Amino acid sequence: MTSILARSSSGLLKRAFKHIYFAQNAQSHVKPIRFPTVSYDDLTKPEGPWRERYDRMNQEYTRYMYYGLATFLVSTAITIYVADFGRYAEPLHRNTPEGLSFLNPDPNILEEIQN
């Protein structure tokens, strides 16, 4: 009986560890990257005076900055115009006796309203 159990358990163990064994022996199909060798001779060579190119590029960047600033200001002005922030603004109230009469109503009128 023990021999049958030993044989069946060894077969089960082999099947259980079979996947672990193959997973450890798996190989990658990816080849390692070979980085190119680069030297200073491969760098770009300067063409012409650097100050002229710097000024030309700076003019272009400044132009883009002004275009962006103008676009921002125009869109902000359109937004303020369309939003119409003063649409629901009420005029200033003056504290006149007529305006404050609701705080101290006439007793006859108050009695008439309540009845």
N, CA and C of each residue as an Amber inpcrd file, in Angstrom:
protein
   345
   0.8210000  -1.1860000   0.0000000   0.0000000   0.0000000   0.0000000
   0.8690000   1.2550000   0.0000000   1.9000000   1.2340000   0.7960000
   2.7940000   2.3920000   0.8490000   3.5260000   2.5720000  -0.4690000
   3.8150000   1.4880000  -1.1490000   4.5170000   1.6170000  -2.4280000
   3.6130000   2.2760000  -3.4720000   2.3220000   1.9690000  -3.4180000
   1.3830000   2.5870000  -4.3590000   1.2740000   4.0840000  -4.0670000
   1.1990000   4.4350000  -2.7900000   1.1350000   5.8490000  -2.4160000
   2.4170000   6.5780000  -2.8050000   3.5490000   5.9390000  -2.6190000
   4.8240000   6.5680000  -2.9540000   4.9190000   6.8100000  -4.4570000
   4.4890000   5.7990000  -5.2500000   4.5510000   5.9620000  -6.7060000
   3.5960000   7.0630000  -7.1780000   2.3820000   7.0950000  -6.6470000
   1.4090000   8.1000000  -7.0950000   1.8120000   9.4970000  -6.6260000
   2.3660000   9.5910000  -5.4180000   2.7710000  10.9090000  -4.9280000
   3.9890000  11.4160000  -5.6930000   4.8940000  10.5350000  -6.0970000
   6.0550000  10.9950000  -6.8600000   5.6100000  11.4960000  -8.2360000
   4.6220000  10.8370000  -8.8330000   4.0960000  11.3080000 -10.1230000
   3.4200000  12.6670000  -9.9830000   2.6900000  12.8410000  -8.8860000
   2.0410000  14.1320000  -8.6510000   3.0700000  15.2370000  -8.4300000
   4.1110000  14.9170000  -7.6730000   5.1500000  15.9160000  -7.4210000
   5.8760000  16.2860000  -8.7100000   6.1270000  15.2800000  -9.5650000
   6.7970000  15.5810000 -10.8300000   5.9410000  16.5040000 -11.6850000
   4.6320000  16.2360000 -11.7320000   3.7470000  17.0840000 -12.5320000
   3.6320000  18.4920000 -11.9220000   3.6470000  18.5850000 -10.6130000
   3.5260000  19.8890000  -9.9610000   4.7760000  20.7420000 -10.1820000
   5.9420000  20.1220000 -10.1070000   7.1950000  20.8630000 -10.2520000
   7.6420000  20.9910000 -11.6980000   6.9300000  20.3640000 -12.6100000
   7.2890000  20.4300000 -14.0170000   7.2090000  21.8760000 -14.5190000
   6.1600000  22.6040000 -14.1410000   5.9950000  23.9800000 -14.6000000
   7.0580000  24.8910000 -14.0010000   7.4050000  24.6590000 -12.7680000
   8.4320000  25.4790000 -12.1220000   9.7780000  25.2340000 -12.7920000
  10.0560000  23.9950000 -13.1290000  11.3280000  23.6500000 -13.7540000
  11.4410000  24.3160000 -15.1250000  10.3960000  24.2560000 -15.9190000
  10.4550000  24.8570000 -17.2460000  10.4920000  26.3810000 -17.1680000
   9.8330000  26.9430000 -16.1810000   9.8420000  28.3950000 -16.0480000
  11.2390000  28.8960000 -15.7220000  12.0000000  28.1040000 -14.9990000
  13.3490000  28.5210000 -14.6640000  14.2720000  28.4080000 -15.8660000
  13.9810000  27.5050000 -16.7720000  14.8490000  27.3080000 -17.9280000
  14.3910000  28.1060000 -19.1440000  13.4050000  28.9650000 -18.9850000
  12.9290000  29.7530000 -20.1160000  14.0010000  30.7470000 -20.5290000
  14.1340000  30.9250000 -21.8400000  15.1350000  31.8480000 -22.3520000
  14.4450000  32.9710000 -23.1080000  15.0200000  34.1130000 -23.0470000
  14.4560000  35.2660000 -23.7250000  14.8990000  35.2720000 -25.1810000
  14.0120000  35.7170000 -26.0500000  14.3410000  35.8240000 -27.4640000
  14.7710000  37.2330000 -27.8290000  14.8830000  38.0920000 -26.8370000
  15.2820000  39.4700000 -27.0780000  16.7970000  39.5430000 -27.0650000
  17.3350000  40.1590000 -28.1060000  18.7890000  40.3000000 -28.1690000
  19.1960000  41.5550000 -27.4080000  20.3270000  41.5420000 -26.7640000
  20.7630000  42.7290000 -26.0230000  21.0460000  43.8910000 -26.9790000
  20.8210000  45.0880000 -26.4850000  21.0280000  46.2840000 -27.2960000
  22.5200000  46.5740000 -27.3770000  22.9660000  46.8470000 -28.5840000
  24.3550000  47.2710000 -28.7600000  24.3430000  48.7730000 -28.9870000
  24.8410000  49.5050000 -28.0360000  24.8530000  50.9510000 -28.1530000
  25.9460000  51.3730000 -29.1330000  25.6400000  52.3390000 -30.0130000
  26.6580000  52.7610000 -30.9820000  27.7710000  53.5330000 -30.2840000
  28.9280000  53.4130000 -30.8300000  30.0500000  54.1790000 -30.2870000
  30.0330000  55.5520000 -30.9470000  30.1470000  56.5710000 -30.1410000
  30.0730000  57.9470000 -30.6220000  31.3380000  58.6650000 -30.1960000
  31.8160000  59.5260000 -31.0710000  33.0000000  60.3110000 -30.7280000
  32.6910000  61.7850000 -30.9650000  33.6100000  62.6320000 -30.6010000
  33.4260000  64.0670000 -30.8000000  33.3780000  64.4350000 -32.2840000
  33.9230000  63.5870000 -33.1410000  33.8830000  63.8620000 -34.5730000
  32.4580000  63.7820000 -35.1260000  31.5670000  63.0870000 -34.4220000
  30.1940000  62.9340000 -34.8940000  29.2990000  64.1120000 -34.5120000
  29.7640000  65.0100000 -33.6740000  28.9580000  66.1550000 -33.2630000
  28.7880000  67.1350000 -34.4240000  27.7290000  67.9410000 -34.3600000
  27.4960000  68.9170000 -35.4230000  28.5430000  70.0190000 -35.3530000
  28.8420000  70.5480000 -36.5110000  29.8370000  71.6160000 -36.5960000
  29.1070000  72.9560000 -36.6290000  29.5930000  73.9490000 -35.9170000
  28.9480000  75.2610000 -35.9650000  29.0980000  75.8780000 -37.3540000
  28.0070000  76.5190000 -37.8030000  28.0230000  77.1580000 -39.1190000
  27.7860000  78.6480000 -38.9380000  28.7540000  79.4400000 -39.1900000
  28.6200000  80.8880000 -39.0930000  28.7300000  81.3710000 -37.6610000
  28.6420000  82.6930000 -37.5000000  28.7350000  83.2690000 -36.1610000
  27.5220000  82.8900000 -35.3120000  27.7540000  82.5430000 -34.0850000
  26.6720000  82.0860000 -33.2100000  25.7480000  83.2260000 -32.8210000
  26.2740000  84.4440000 -32.7310000  25.4670000  85.5790000 -32.2850000
  24.3520000  85.9050000 -33.2860000  24.6480000  85.8020000 -34.5800000
  23.6250000  86.0830000 -35.5930000  22.4970000  85.0640000 -35.5100000
  22.8430000  83.8120000 -35.3740000  21.8100000  82.7670000 -35.2700000
  21.0120000  82.9330000 -33.9750000  21.7020000  83.2670000 -32.9010000
  21.0250000  83.4760000 -31.6210000  20.0200000  84.6210000 -31.7270000
  20.4410000  85.7300000 -32.3430000  19.5360000  86.8760000 -32.4950000
  18.3570000  86.5380000 -33.3960000  18.5990000  85.8010000 -34.4810000
  17.5220000  85.4220000 -35.3890000  16.5090000  84.5140000 -34.6850000
  16.9890000  83.5370000 -33.9390000  16.0900000  82.6400000 -33.2110000
  15.3570000  83.3960000 -32.1020000  16.0450000  84.3350000 -31.4630000
  15.4150000  85.1190000 -30.4080000  14.3040000  86.0010000 -30.9750000
  14.4990000  86.5480000 -32.1810000  13.4390000  87.3250000 -32.8270000
  12.2140000  86.4590000 -33.0940000  12.4520000  85.2540000 -33.5580000
  11.3340000  84.3500000 -33.8450000  10.5850000  83.9990000 -32.5610000
  11.3020000  83.6750000 -31.5120000  10.6600000  83.3220000 -30.2450000
   9.9040000  84.5220000 -29.6600000  10.4740000  85.7150000 -29.8030000
   9.8000000  86.9120000 -29.3130000   8.5100000  87.1550000 -30.0920000
   8.5520000  86.9290000 -31.4110000   7.3460000  87.0870000 -32.2270000
   6.2570000  86.1220000 -31.7570000   6.6170000  84.8670000 -31.5000000
   5.6380000  83.8930000 -31.0020000   5.0830000  84.3170000 -29.6430000
   5.9460000  84.8800000 -28.8040000   5.4920000  85.3260000 -27.4930000
   4.4640000  86.4470000 -27.6410000   4.7280000  87.4030000 -28.5380000
   3.7850000  88.5020000 -28.7440000   2.4870000  88.0130000 -29.3690000
   2.5560000  87.0530000 -30.2930000   1.3310000  86.4700000 -30.8520000
   0.5090000  85.8040000 -29.7520000   1.1600000  85.0710000 -28.8920000
   0.4600000  84.4070000 -27.7930000  -0.1410000  85.4020000 -26.8220000
   0.5920000  86.4500000 -26.5110000   0.0910000  87.4770000 -25.5980000
  -1.1070000  88.2050000 -26.2060000  -1.0390000  88.5260000 -27.5090000
  -2.1640000  89.1920000 -28.1740000  -3.3840000  88.2780000 -28.1970000
  -3.1770000  87.0030000 -28.4730000  -4.2880000  86.0520000 -28.4790000
  -4.9170000  85.9530000 -27.0970000  -4.1020000  85.9130000 -26.0710000
  -4.6110000  85.8440000 -24.7030000  -5.4330000  87.0820000 -24.3600000
  -4.9280000  88.2620000 -24.7080000  -5.6440000  89.4940000 -24.3830000
  -6.9580000  89.5960000 -25.1490000  -6.9510000  89.2130000 -26.4280000
  -8.1880000  89.2670000 -27.2160000  -9.2100000  88.2900000 -26.6600000
  -8.7780000  87.0740000 -26.3420000  -9.7290000  86.0910000 -25.8070000
 -10.2430000  86.5100000 -24.4330000  -9.4070000  87.1390000 -23.6200000
  -9.8610000  87.6350000 -22.3170000 -10.8750000  88.7620000 -22.4940000
 -10.6280000  89.6640000 -23.4490000 -11.5720000  90.7590000 -23.6960000
 -12.9060000  90.2190000 -24.2030000 -12.8680000  89.2440000 -25.0870000
 -14.1120000  88.6410000 -25.5880000 -14.8640000  87.9690000 -24.4490000
 -14.1490000  87.2800000 -23.5820000 -14.7890000  86.6080000 -22.4480000
 -15.4600000  87.6150000 -21.5230000 -14.7900000  88.7030000 -21.2320000
 -15.3710000  89.7230000 -20.3500000 -16.5890000  90.3580000 -21.0080000
 -16.5060000  90.6040000 -22.3270000 -17.6400000  91.2040000 -23.0370000
 -18.8430000  90.2640000 -23.0540000 -18.5970000  88.9950000 -23.3070000
 -19.6920000  88.0240000 -23.3910000 -20.2600000  87.7280000 -22.0050000
 -19.4080000  87.6840000 -20.9890000 -19.8700000  87.3580000 -19.6380000
 -20.7890000  88.4450000 -19.0920000 -20.5550000  89.6920000 -19.4650000
 -21.3860000  90.8180000 -19.0350000 -21.5920000  90.7780000 -17.5190000
 -20.5100000  91.0150000 -16.8050000 -20.5350000  90.9030000 -15.3520000
 -21.5080000  91.8750000 -14.6910000 -21.8480000  92.9720000 -15.3550000
 -22.7560000  93.9410000 -14.7640000 -24.2150000  93.6630000 -15.0640000
 -24.5180000  92.5240000 -15.6540000 -25.8880000  92.2130000 -16.0590000
 -26.8540000  92.2300000 -14.8810000 -26.4750000  91.6290000 -13.7870000
 -27.3860000  91.5080000 -12.6500000 -27.0420000  92.4670000 -11.5160000
 -26.2340000  93.4350000 -11.7890000 -25.8690000  94.4030000 -10.7500000
 -27.0520000  95.3320000 -10.4920000 -27.3170000  95.5650000  -9.2450000
 -28.4170000  96.4530000  -8.8720000 -27.8500000  97.8160000  -8.5180000
 -28.6500000  98.8490000  -8.7150000 -28.1640000 100.1830000  -8.3480000
 -28.0080000 100.2850000  -6.8350000 -27.2170000 101.2500000  -6.4160000
 -27.0030000 101.4430000  -4.9890000 -28.3040000 101.8560000  -4.3180000
 -28.5570000 101.3290000  -3.1450000 -29.7670000 101.6560000  -2.3940000
 -29.4440000 102.7630000  -1.3950000 -30.3520000 103.6830000  -1.3100000
 -30.2130000 104.7510000  -0.3280000 -31.1200000 104.4190000   0.8540000
 -30.6420000 104.6430000   2.0220000 -31.4340000 104.3840000   3.2270000
 -32.3400000 105.5770000   3.5060000 -33.4390000 105.5990000   2.7900000
 -34.4310000 106.6700000   2.9770000 -35.5420000 106.1600000   3.8780000
 -36.3070000 107.0570000   4.4790000 -37.4230000 106.6130000   5.3300000
 -38.4330000 105.7810000   4.5540000 -38.6630000 106.1160000   3.2720000
 -39.6060000 105.3220000   2.4840000 -39.0610000 103.9200000   2.2310000
 -37.7620000 103.8550000   2.0200000 -37.1550000 102.5550000   1.7470000
 -37.0900000 101.6750000   2.9740000 -36.9850000 102.2780000   4.1560000
 -36.8770000 101.5030000   5.3880000 -38.2080000 101.3660000   6.1130000
 -39.3170000 101.7110000   5.4590000 -40.6150000 101.6570000   6.1300000
 -41.0190000 100.2300000   6.4790000 -40.4950000  99.2440000   5.7840000
 -40.8560000  97.8580000   6.1060000 -40.3080000  97.4310000   7.4580000
 -39.2980000  98.1240000   7.9740000 -38.7660000  97.7670000   9.2840000
 -39.6850000  98.2420000  10.4100000 -40.4250000  99.2900000  10.1520000
 -41.3210000  99.8760000  11.1440000 -42.6850000 100.0960000  10.4870000
 -43.4540000  99.0460000  10.2170000 -44.7020000  99.2310000   9.4780000
 -45.7550000  99.9470000  10.3260000 -46.6730000 100.5570000   9.6090000
 -47.8020000 101.2290000  10.2550000 -48.6960000 100.1560000  10.8740000
 -49.0690000 100.2750000  12.1520000 -49.8660000  99.2270000  12.7980000
 -51.1860000  98.9600000  12.0950000 -51.8530000  99.9870000  11.5560000
 -53.1300000  99.7760000  10.8640000 -52.9350000  98.9280000   9.6050000
 -51.8850000  99.2160000   8.8510000 -51.6180000  98.4490000   7.6190000
 -51.2210000  97.0210000   7.9690000 -50.4280000  96.8410000   9.0190000
 -50.0130000  95.5070000   9.4410000 -51.2140000  94.6780000   9.8590000
 -52.1470000  95.2820000  10.5730000 -53.3500000  94.5630000  11.0080000
 -54.2080000  94.1920000   9.8010000 -54.2820000  95.0870000   8.8260000
 -55.0710000  94.8160000   7.6200000 -54.4640000  93.6660000   6.8110000
 -53.1610000  93.6080000   6.7560000 -52.4830000  92.5330000   6.0120000
 -52.6890000  91.1920000   6.7090000 -52.6180000  91.1660000   8.0180000
 -52.7350000  89.9080000   8.7530000 -54.1590000  89.3820000   8.7740000
 -55.1680000  90.2140000   8.6030000 -56.5720000  89.7540000   8.6330000
 -57.0530000  89.4660000   7.2780000
